[in-house]
Amino acid sequence: MTANFTTGQPEPQNRQAKTQCAVIICLKRKVVSVVDRLTSVLEQQVEDAARVTVQSYGIMQKQFDGYLVVTCRSGFPAAFLALLHSDDGVEEFVVFDLIERQQQRPETTSEEGGARS
């Protein structure tokens, strides 16, 4: 679930979302084990492991906590979200829907050399 930024109340995930992203915070000494464990579990829970992409992980510059950024096409399974709540290695996390940008067509020019509107 995500939280409404205005009220702070949980909102159900959009089941039609093409891709969801999770930013997961953990202790820096556990970052590698958390990354390995969570990505392994997630890849087992989805029909196609290619849906899961680890975007980045490492140590944050200011607080020196570990982090993992992972995306899952067609959304995260409910069992994975429950694991994020219960896993002792996960200090905090946020899950949100990614919105695909539609590719803009390049402007074309008319034969006179002016831009078409």
C-alpha positions as CSV (number, residue, x, y, z in Angstrom):
1,M,0.0,0.0,0.0
2,T,1.1,3.6,-0.6
3,A,0.2,6.5,1.6
4,N,-1.8,9.5,0.4
5,F,0.6,12.5,0.7
6,T,-2.2,14.8,1.8
7,T,-3.7,12.6,4.6
8,G,-1.0,10.1,5.3
9,Q,-3.6,7.4,5.1
10,P,-2.9,4.1,3.2
11,E,-4.2,3.8,-0.3
12,P,-4.5,0.5,-2.2
13,Q,-2.1,-0.1,-5.0
14,N,-3.3,0.4,-8.5
15,R,-3.5,-3.2,-9.8
16,Q,-3.4,-1.9,-13.3
17,A,0.0,-0.3,-12.8
18,K,2.5,-1.3,-15.4
19,T,5.5,-1.0,-13.1
20,Q,6.0,-0.4,-9.4
21,C,9.2,0.7,-7.7
22,A,10.3,0.0,-4.1
23,V,12.9,2.0,-2.2
24,I,14.1,-0.1,0.7
25,I,16.3,1.1,3.6
26,C,18.4,-1.3,5.7
27,L,21.5,-1.2,7.9
28,K,24.6,-0.7,5.9
29,R,26.2,-3.8,7.2
30,K,23.2,-5.8,5.9
31,V,22.8,-4.2,2.5
32,V,24.3,-7.1,0.5
33,S,22.4,-9.8,2.3
34,V,19.1,-7.8,2.1
35,V,19.6,-7.3,-1.6
36,D,20.3,-10.9,-2.3
37,R,17.5,-12.2,-0.1
38,L,14.8,-9.9,-1.3
39,T,15.6,-10.1,-5.0
40,S,15.7,-13.9,-4.7
41,V,12.3,-14.1,-3.0
42,L,10.8,-11.6,-5.4
43,E,12.1,-13.4,-8.5
44,Q,10.5,-16.6,-7.1
45,Q,7.1,-15.0,-6.5
46,V,6.7,-13.5,-10.0
47,E,5.8,-15.6,-13.1
48,D,8.8,-14.2,-15.0
49,A,12.0,-13.2,-13.2
50,A,12.7,-10.8,-16.0
51,R,10.0,-8.5,-14.6
52,V,12.3,-7.7,-11.7
53,T,15.1,-5.2,-12.0
54,V,17.5,-4.0,-9.3
55,Q,17.9,-0.4,-10.3
56,S,20.5,0.5,-7.6
57,Y,21.8,-0.4,-4.2
58,G,24.5,0.8,-1.9
59,I,25.2,3.1,1.0
60,M,23.6,6.5,1.3
61,Q,25.9,9.5,1.6
62,K,24.5,11.3,4.6
63,Q,23.1,8.8,7.0
64,F,25.2,5.8,5.9
65,D,22.2,3.5,5.7
66,G,22.0,0.8,3.1
67,Y,19.4,1.1,0.3
68,L,17.9,-1.0,-2.5
69,V,15.8,0.4,-5.4
70,V,14.0,-2.4,-7.3
71,T,11.2,-2.3,-9.9
72,C,8.7,-4.9,-10.8
73,R,6.7,-4.8,-14.0
74,S,3.0,-5.5,-13.4
75,G,3.4,-4.6,-9.7
76,F,4.8,-6.3,-6.6
77,P,3.1,-9.5,-5.3
78,A,1.2,-9.0,-2.1
79,A,3.4,-11.6,-0.4
80,F,6.5,-9.5,-1.2
81,L,4.9,-6.4,0.3
82,A,4.1,-8.4,3.4
83,L,7.7,-9.6,3.6
84,L,8.9,-6.0,3.5
85,H,6.7,-5.3,6.6
86,S,8.0,-8.4,8.5
87,D,11.7,-8.7,7.5
88,D,14.0,-7.7,10.3
89,G,16.6,-6.5,7.8
90,V,14.3,-3.9,6.4
91,E,14.4,-0.6,8.4
92,E,11.9,1.3,6.1
93,F,10.5,1.2,2.6
94,V,8.2,3.0,0.2
95,V,6.4,1.5,-2.8
96,F,5.0,3.6,-5.6
97,D,3.7,3.3,-9.1
98,L,5.8,4.4,-12.0
99,I,4.0,6.3,-14.8
100,E,5.2,5.6,-18.3
101,R,5.8,8.7,-20.3
102,Q,4.4,8.6,-23.8
103,Q,7.1,9.2,-26.3
104,Q,6.6,12.5,-28.0
105,R,6.7,12.6,-31.8
106,P,9.4,14.8,-33.1
107,E,8.2,18.0,-34.7
108,T,7.9,17.8,-38.4
109,T,8.4,20.7,-40.7
110,S,6.3,21.6,-43.8
111,E,7.8,21.9,-47.2
112,E,8.0,25.7,-46.7
113,G,10.4,25.1,-43.8
114,G,8.1,26.2,-41.0
115,A,7.0,24.0,-38.1
116,R,3.7,22.3,-38.3
117,S,1.3,22.7,-35.4
